């Protein structure tokens, strides 16, 4: 074996380079929120932002979901449609070692050109997922999504394409509805089979400007509305739907997905062997795991927002935008009625 002598000056350069690279990747892997996200001088001109890509903002909170979170962030980072992925960590009690390890794992998991960064939120407030982030977002659109929903690339691309033709609207795969209970004379949160008015943040594409409107606009009315979100620890998605409906006087657009796997839905029966016990942990920490109480609480949010804002601007959308136009006529084949192009 041949030993190679390294001069002290060369060794010093190697060590210095190593330390620099370590600090570089650590800083880029773990980011913090700017002091004032509403500073008007820090906001970017929307015309300078990219329209051919989207910034992905994944909400993270529970350590039990970290394996799935890593998988989702890596998948998004590998898409040519994604400019960058920001994992918004909102649990202030998570140990520093866990945060550092997660940040490093995320930074080295990026398979494509899109970087993955971990952003430690300033608080556990759900309002923080809509903070304006001018120093981190370079695209006209953002994808707000949860850490327990897996969407196939084709459906993701189609949803982004639909947003490109409807840039003022909310686009996504998961919807709910508001309604007026005439017997009790109050607003409720519900599900209708034929219409919808609320796009959920399980998967929501919207223009970046709406982050600023949510966090910094609306004056005293929005300040009080955001306080309701903090008090209820829920309903930030409903409030964003209020903000957009007030702006557009139109409802969201529901897009059909080929595969939108929701691991956090309490209706899962645990049959996915690939996820195993991890999926059970995902279901246990979901806000909506108690469906009856969850709907009642969100109905209360709508009523509280109504009191503060003086109106309910939510508008209904109908139907679903699909990615293929197949034959709808039925033909008899083999003694059965099937679509004629089958």
N, C-alpha and C positions, 0 to 999 in steps of 0.2 A: 504494500500500500504506500502510495506516495503522498507525503504531506506538503501542503502549499503554504508558504509563509505569506502573511498579509501584513503590510505596513500599518503602523498605528493610525496614520492619517486616513488610509483607505478604510480601515475598520471603523473609524469615527464617522466617515461618510455613509457607510452601510447602516450603522445604527441610527444615524440622523434620518436617513431615508425611510427606514422601517417605522420609526416613531411618527414621522410625518404622515405616512400612508395609514397607519393605525388611527391617528387622530382624524384624518380626512374621512375615512369610512365610518368612524364612530359618529362624527358630526352629521354626515349625510344620512346615516341610518336613523338617528334619533333627532327629531326636530321639535322645537317649541313654538308656541303661538306668539306672533309679534305683540308688542305692548298694547297697541291700539289698532284693532282690525278695522275700525271705522274711520281711520285717518283718511280724509278725502284726497290728500296729496299722494297717498301710497297706492290708490286704486289705478288699475290699468285701463287704458282706452280699449273697449271691446273690439274695436276694429283692428287692433294689433294682435289679438288672440287667434290661435289656430282654430279653424272650423272643421278640419278633417280628422281631428282626434279628440278624445275625451279624457278628462282627469277622473280617476276612480277614487272615491272616498268611502272606505270601508269602516263601519263603526265596530269597535272592539271593546269588550268589557270583562268577559269571564275567562279565567285561565283555562277552564275545561274546554273552551272552544278553540284554543290556540292551534292544535293540529289542523283543524278544518280551515281556520283563518289563514294559515300558511299556504295550504293548498289552493284556496280561492285567490289569494293575492298573487301567487305564482302564475296561475292560469290567466288572470287579467293582464299581468305584466308581459305575458307572451303574445298578446294580441297586437297586431299592427295598428289597431284603432286607438290604442291607449298611449297617452303621452307620459303619464306617471301614475303611480298608485300610492295613496296616502292612507295608512292605517291609523285611524283616530282612536287612541286608547283613552277611555273615559273613566277608568277605575283608579282613583287616587290611592287606594290601599294596596295596590299590587306592589310586591317587593321590588326594590331597585334592581336586584340581580336578575329577576324574571324579565323586567323591562329591557335591561341591557342585552340579555340573551336573545329575547325576541327580536330586538332591533337588528342584531347581528345576523340572525337567521333570515330575517326578511331581506336584508341588504344583499346577501349572497344567493338568495333564491331566485332573483330576477333572471329569467332565461332569455328574454328579448332585450330590446333597447330601452324599454321603459323602466326607470328605477323604482324601487319600493322603499318608502320611508315610513318610520313610525313616528307619529306625532302624539306626544303626551298632552292631553287636553288640560286646560287650566283648572277645570272642575269636573264634577260628575254630571253637570247639567246637560240635559238632552238638547238644549238650545245650541250647545257648542258644536254639534255636527253640521250646523248651518253657518258657522262663522265665515266671514269673508277672509280669504287667504291669498291676497294679491301677490305675495312673494313666492307662493308655491303652485299657483294655478296659472297655466299659460294657454288654456283652451277656452273656447266660447261655451262649452258644455261641460257639465260634471255629472257623473253617475254616483248617486247616493245609494249605498246598499248595505245590507246587514251581513254579519259574519256567519250566517247559517243558511244562505241561499246560494245554490250552485246553478248557473245558467249556461247552456251550451253556446259555443262561439257563434253559430249561425243565427240564433235568436238574438243574441247581444248585438250582432252587426245589423240585423234587421231593425231592431228597436232604435239604434242610433241613426239609421237611414230615415226612419219615420220622423225622428226629432229634427233632422235636417230640413224637412219640409214643413215642420210645425214648431218653429223655434221658441215661440212664446208659451207653448203648452207643456204640461207634465206628461211624460211618456213612461210606460212601464207595464209590468205583467200582473200586478196584484192590486185589486181595487176593492173598495167598500163604498157604503152609501150613507147619506144622512136622510132623515125623513121626519115628518111632523106627526107625532102621536096625537090624534084628535081627541081621543078619550081623556088623555091626561094634559092635553094642550101644552106639549113640550117637545123639543127637538130630541131625536134619538139617533144612535149609531147602529147601523144594521147592514144587511146584505140583501140586495134585490137581484132576481134572476135576469132582469132585462135592462137594467140601467145602473149607473155608478156615478159618484161625484167626488170620491176621495182616492187619490193614488197613494199607495203605501211606500214607505222607504225601504221595504225589502229589496226593491229595485226601482229606482226613480231617476230618470234622466231629465235634467232641466238646465236652463241657461245660467251661466255663472253669475250674472247680474242679480239673480233672485237671492243669492246668498247675502249680498249687501242690503237688499231691500228688507230681508227678514231680520238681520242683525242690527242694522243701522237706520232703517227707514221707519216711517209710520209714527214718529213722535211719541207722545205719552201713551197713546193707545196701544202701540206695539210693545212698549215697555211693560205695560200691565198685562198684555196677552202673554208675553214671555214669562212673566211671573206666574201666571196660571200653569204653564208647562212645568215650571220648577216645583210648584206646589203639588201638582198632580203626579209629577214624575212620569209623565206620559204626554201624548198628543202633539209632539212637535211636528209630526207629519201632517196632522189635520190643520195646524196653524199655517204651515207652508202652503197647503191647498187653499186656505183662505186668502193668503197673500197673492197667489197667482190668479185665482178666480177674480179677485178685486181688480187686478191689473188687466185681465183679458176678457172678463165677462164670458168665459167659456170653461167647459169642464176638461178633465184630463182625457188622454187617449189610451185606451187599452190595446195592447199588442198581443197577438197570439204567440206563445212560445212552444217550441218543440220539446224542450226539456228545461223545466225550472224546478229543481229539487229543493224543497223547503225542509231542512232537517229540524228546524225549530218548531214546526207545526205539531201541536199536541195530538193530532189525529194520526201521526205515525204509529205503526204497530211494532217497530223495531225489527223489521224483516230484512234490513240491509246488512248482510253479513260483513261487507267490506268496512263498514263504519263501526259496527259492533257497539261496545259500551260507550264509545265516544258520542254516538248519536243520542244515547240516553241522557248523557250529561248536557248535551246541547238543548234537548227538550226541557229539561228541568229548570234552566235559567231563563227561559223566554218570558218576556213581559206578558205575552198573551196566552200563557199556559193554562190560565183559569178563564175560560171563554166567557162565561156568564158575567162574572165580576168585571172582566176586561171591557166588554161592550157597555156595561152600565157606566163605568168610569169614563169612557170615551164619549158617551152621550152627554155626560155632565160637562165635559170639556167644550163640546159644541155650544151648550147652553151658556157657559161662562164666557166664551168668545163672543157670543151674540150680545150679551149684556155689555161687554166692553166696547165692541165695535158698532153696536146699534143695528146691525143687520147680519144676515148669513149670505155671503156672496156665492156660495158653492153652486155650481151648475152641473146638470146631469150630462153624461155622455152615454151613447147607445152603441151597441155592437162592438165588434172586435176587428182590428186590422190584421189580416193574415198574410203569410209569406208565399202563398201559392194560390193559383186560380185553377182549381180542378173542375172536372165535369160534374155538374149537379143533377143531370138527368139520370133516371133509373132505367135499367134495361133488365130483361129476364135472361139469365144465363144459368144453365144447369138447374132449372127449376126454382131459382131464387132471384129476387130483385136486388141488383147491385148497381153501383155507379157504372155508367156505360163505358168509362175509360179504364176500368179494372180488367 
